[in-house]
């Protein structure tokens, strides 16, 4: 079965090429942040040489760091005035705290989110489902270590689902297609891993699941930064609802780009950065060993810093910067500045 050529898949607006994107810095434990009189940030570490130790305060999106992190308290004021949030994680992968500026939700965007029509939600979900299912299928076909029947069937069923996306006219059916696609992905995941991690399902409390959860937590923090920076209301999603600690729109974006987090875990495992024996003393624990936290964080950082050409444009950006571009694009769609929301078909 081939992909249907008569499906009109939206293309990105040319506005996206005019948007300035800023990097997010990931810092290892025991990093030190200083700022000189010229407004440049200097980052140092006792055991690690950062590729770029000097950053202009105007050229940063955010900082995600592991404790302990050393910086002068006067820097907090500087970062807050420059709208640069700092997310601090502990050694077990939990969020220790956030130092954030006072975000302002643009009134026009807030109104547009509140008045979002069912038709708008469907059009966004169609774009999201189409690109996400294509990414899942591509990942499985390229990452497999064995030509299993289960994997072959999963790729075939994903292809069939992709061809049906733009025939769906309601959010529930599109949500069901995405959920089914993720189920196929998780069932086939063991075939993508070099070693036997005894993984049997996404809902279990196994090392792989805990690493996936941690990687998704890193993605969630990155998504929050992107959403807040463009003036969107993080609690008002087009798909997910807000409840307890979940923010609807944050959950929407995490779901859309979940594969970024999942692929970081597969990469770390297959490159031997973390192996099953690292969990000998905590296989059934609810926490991750320090070596796993470090490996997944490093793999996630590398993934998010990879650069690519945004489809159908000449814009070169990183996966981290992509999150900002997608949040910005959503604001344009909701306020009528562009006609379609485009979710990029990338690996």
N, C-alpha and C positions, 0 to 999 in steps of 0.2 A: 504494500500500500504506500502510495506517495502522498506527500503533503498536498492538499488541494490548492491549486494555483488561483482559483476564482474567489478566494477569501480576501476581503479587503482589510488588511491589517494596517492600523494607523501608523504613520511615520512621525518622527519627532519634529517639533517646531524649530525653525531656524533661530528662534529666540535663545535656545539653549546654548548656542555657540557664543553668545555675547555675555554669558554669565560668568562672573569671576568666582573661582572655587579656591578654597583655602584648606590646608592640610590639618589633620589631627595628629598630635605627637603621642606616641606610646612610650612610656618610661618604665624601666626596670626598677626593682627595689634598690634602695640606697642611692638613688639619683639626687642630684642637687640642682636647683634652679636659681639663677641669679639674673639680675638685670643691670645693664650699665647706664650711664648718663645719657647715652644716645638713644635709649629705648630699645636696645637689642637684648634678647634673652639668651643667656649662656647656660648650656646644659652640660653637666659633667657627671662622671661615674667612676668609682675607684677601679673597676675591673673591665670597663667596656668603653670603646671609642665610638661615639656617635658619629655618623657620617657627616652631619652638619651640626655644629655646636652653637652656631649663632642664628637666631631667628628674630626677625622684626616683629614687634608686638602687633603690628597691623597685618601680618601675614599668617596668623594662626586662627584656626577654627576652634580648637579645644585641646585639652591635655587629659589623657587617661594614664594613670600611674599606679604602681604597686607601692604599698607601704614597706619600709619607712621612706618618706619623701621629705627632703630638707629644702626649705625656702624661707626667706625673710617674710615676716608677717605683713610688711608694707607692700609686698607683691600682690597680696590679695586685692587690695584697693585698685592696683593697676590693672589686674586681670578683670575685675568686675566692671571697671569703667570701659574697658575695651571689649566687653561682652564675650569673654573667654572663660568657659566653665572648666572646672577641674574635677575629674572623677577619680576617687582613690579606692583601690581594691586591696583586700587583705591577702595573706599568703595562701588561703584556702579557696580563693576565687570569689569571695563574697564582696558586696559593695560596702565598703567601710563608711563612705560618706561622699557628699558632693558639695563643692563650693561653686555656687551658680549665681550669675547676675539676675537681676529682676527682669524676666522676659515679658514682653508686651505682645499680646495677641492683637493683630490688626483688626479693627472693627469690621471692615469690609469682608475680610476673610472669615471672621467669626460668623457673620451673617450668612455668608455663602455656604459655610459648613452646616449651619443650622437649617438652611432651606434646601439642602441637597435633595434633589428629586430621585425617585426610583430609577428613572432612565439614566441619570448621571452615574448612579452607583453601579448599574449594570455595565455601562460603557467602561468604567474604570476596572471592574472585575473581569470583564472579557479580556482586556489588555493584560492584566495581571495573570490570569489563568493561562492564557496562550503562551506567554513568555516563560512562566514558571514551569509548566509542564515540558516545554521544549528544553529548558535547562536541566531538568531532572533526567530526561531521556538521554541527553548528550553526556551527562556525567556518568550515568550507569554504563553506557556503551563504551566510554573511553577508560573507565576506571576498573573494569572487571578484570580479575586475575584468572578467571576460568570461564569457559563458554558453557555455563549452566543453562538448563532448560528454563529454570525459574527466571533467570536474567533475560533470556531471549524473549520469553513471554511478557515480562514486565515492560521491556522496550516496545514491543508490538502493541500492547494495550495502551501505553502512553501515547504512541503515535495515533492510534484510533481516537483517543480522547482529544488530542490536539485538533484534529480535523472537525470535531464537534463543538468546539468552544464557542464560535461565533454563531452557532445555531441556538444557543441558550439565551433566554430572554428574562431571566430572573436571578437574583443573587443566590437564592438557596440552591439552585441546580449547579451554578458555577462553584459555589462553596463545596458542594458534594464532589464535583470533579477534581478539585484541588485536594480534598481530603483523601479521595481514592488514589490520586497520584502519589501522595506522600506515603500511603500505606504500601503501595507497590515498591516505592523507593526503600523504605525501611525493611521490608521483607527481603529485598535483594542486597541490602547493605553488606552482609557477611562476605559476599562474593567480591566486594571491593577492598577487603582488608587482607593484608599479607599473612597475618597470624590469626590463630583461633582465639578470639576474645570471648567466646561462649555467649555471644549476643543472640538473643532469641526474640526480642521485641522492644519497642520504644518505651513501653510503660514500666518496664522492670527497673530495679535499682542495681544496674550493673555498671562496671567501669566505663563502658562505651556510652551508656545513657548519661552518666554523670558528666562525662567530658562534653557530650553534645549539649547538655543543659548549660554548662559553663560557657561554651563558645557562643551559644544563643544569648546568654546574658551580656557578653561583650558586644554582640550585634545590637542588642536592645539599647545599651548605653549610647552607641554610635547613632542609632536611629533617633533617640531622644534629642541629642545634640542637633541633628539636622532639622528636625521638626520645629524645635524651639527657635532656631536661628532664622527661620523664614516667617515667623509669626502665625503659624497654625495652632489650633487648639488641639493638644495631644490627646485629649479625652474624647473627641468627637470623630469617630471613625466612619468609614463608608461600608464596613463589613463587620468588624468586631465591636462588641459593646464594652464599656468600662465597668469593671467590678473589682472590689478589693484593691489589689495593687496593680491590676492590669489597666492600662490606658488604651482605649479603643484604637486610635489612629497609630499609636506605637505598635500595637499588635498587628495591625494591617501591614505596615512596612516590614516588620520582622518576618511575617509570613511570606511576603513577596520575595524577600531576598534571603530566606532561610538557608539556602544552599551555600551561601558564602560561609556561614558558620559551620555547617555540616562538613563541607569540603576541607576546612582547616583541621578538623579532627582526623579525617581519613588521611590527610597528608602527614600529620604528625605521627600517626601510628605506622604508616607504611614507610616512613623514613627512619624509623627506629628511635625517634625522639622520646617516645614513651612506649613501653612494652608491658605485656601482662604481668611479668614478675614484679614490676613496680607497685603492684597492688596486692602483693602477697599478704601484707599485714592489714589490709583494709578493703578486701574484695567486696564485702557486704556492708561497708560503712556508708554513711550518707555524705561523707566528705571526700575530697580528692587529695592525694599526696602532693607535696610541694613540687615534685619533679613533673607531675602531670599538669598542674596549674601553669608552671613555667613553659612547658612544651606547647600547650594549647594556646597560651597567650602569644607566644612567639610565632606560631604558625598562623594565628588569626591576624596578627600585625602584618606579616609578610603578604598574606592574601589581600588585605585591605589596602596595602601600599602598591600592589601591582597596578600597572598602568595599561590602558587600552584605548583604542579609538572608539568613541561613542558611535553606535551604528547610525549610518546615513548622515554623518556629519564629519567635520574635520577636527572635532574637539578631542584632545587627549586628556584623559582624567584617570584618577585612581578609583578603586572600588569604594574607598571611604568618601571621596568627593562625589561619587555617583549618588550616594544617599541624599546629599544636599540638593543635587540637581533634580532628583525625583520629587523631593518635597517642594522645591520651587515650582516644578512643572505642575504639581497638583494645585498649588495656589492659582496659577495661571488658568488652569482648566475650570476651577470652581468660580473664578471671577470673570470668566468669559473672554480672557485674553487670548486663549488658544482653543481650537475646536475639539481636540482629542487629547487624552492622556496616553502617553506612550511608555510602555514598560520594555526596556531593551532586551533583546534576545542575545545574551552574552553567556559565556561559559562560566 
